[in-house]
């Protein structure tokens, strides 16, 4: 029986392996967590310093730098037979160098919740964890369905939200992003949905001109905190000043297994906000 594995990654590259990988390097924190959830964590030999979950299991796994600056020379010593990357979190030149070295690289690029589920299924196929990936995908689909049912009629109100991902300069995201699709699913209109760039730079004044009803401050990639909430509250007028809050960046941005609890947690947080606005 032929055990050769062949999948098309999210960038359209064919990834081929003779069998399920035994030495995996992950350059993406959310996919690192997901590999362990699918049951292939014992084969993980290298991760970035931003890969923090599952913490105990990663304690003995080699660190190979950051997502934007991996130590490429470390790969030779680790001898990986499979690398997981992401088109946004990792630099294209790094991914291309790794691919040119002959190591199979699976690059993800989900821009919707459905796209993230599809990436899980593809990753499960490569890892030889089809059943676990299918189970995880079904669990996420069920969770999303329950959230959409709970949002129900409130989705028609579509409160307008400014959700920056960076400060100094301020940066947001447009409608061609996973985070936008999460907010859409939760019944919110991203005020930068129609921006020409996927991650437009802006100013606070420009953002306020778009008349947001809510300002959400994810605590990653920029570490927004309660100090930023207080600064914004002082800078904007009521009622918007009462609708500024920090949310979990992982719940908003992480793919994979974190979607199971993360989307529900974010939905619950924003449901309380919505109730207070009515």
Phi, psi and omega in degrees: 000133183284120180261006182297140183247135178217122176223160174257123182282182187290348176261001178092006178275138176279128179249120184236135176224150178289331179199175179304138184295150179241351179222096188256137169242130178245129178257013187227114184306315183292326179283332174301310178302321183290323177303317178293320180296330180279350177100010182251015184297332180296342181265004181279122181247348181202141179215168177279168179289348178269356177278109189242350181233138356281127191302311184295318181292332183274354185302328184257007182268137183298144176258135185238039177093202183263179179290328181266345182219061179294148179278091188298331179293338181289339183295327181299319181288327182282336180051054180290149173250006179194134180234135177254126182228175177221138186295337180260321185280337182244150180285140182300320182296326177291315180297319180295320179297320179293318179296318180293337179285353177099000180275130177298126180241124178258109183257124179264155180201052182289133178241003176216166175298316179298322178295323178293321177296318179297322178296323177299315181295319178295315180297319177300322179296315181295320185281353185075026182240044185304314184296316180294320179294319178296319179296316179296316179300317179296322179295320178293316179299318177297317181297316179297318179299318179294320179296314181297323177295318180293322178295316172046235186296335181296337180296338179288335180287323175049066175302141182275133185232135168258120184230088181287155175248353181206163180222142181060064004272160174294137176223145179234196177220150183263192186285354181261042184224154179299316182299321177299317182294326176297313180296322177299314180300328182274001174091025181240146177261118177286120185292344178255019182303322185267008180299145182290329178262148181294325179231078185288141169279147182209187172233163179297322179298317179296320179297318181292330176297339179275004172058056176290148172270339186217147170239119178253132182242096178292144182275008166202151010288328172277139185275068175299144183221182179297334176297320177293324177300312182295322178297316181290321179301324179284341185264345183238158184270158172297152002276355183299326181298340178268001185236042177244123181210152175277137174234166180288122176294328177295317180299327183274325191248337188280137175268187170073214187298334180296338180298330184301305180269330185294315180296320179294318180298316179294320178299317180295319180297316183283335175295320177294321177297314181299319180297323180287341182275345187265000000 
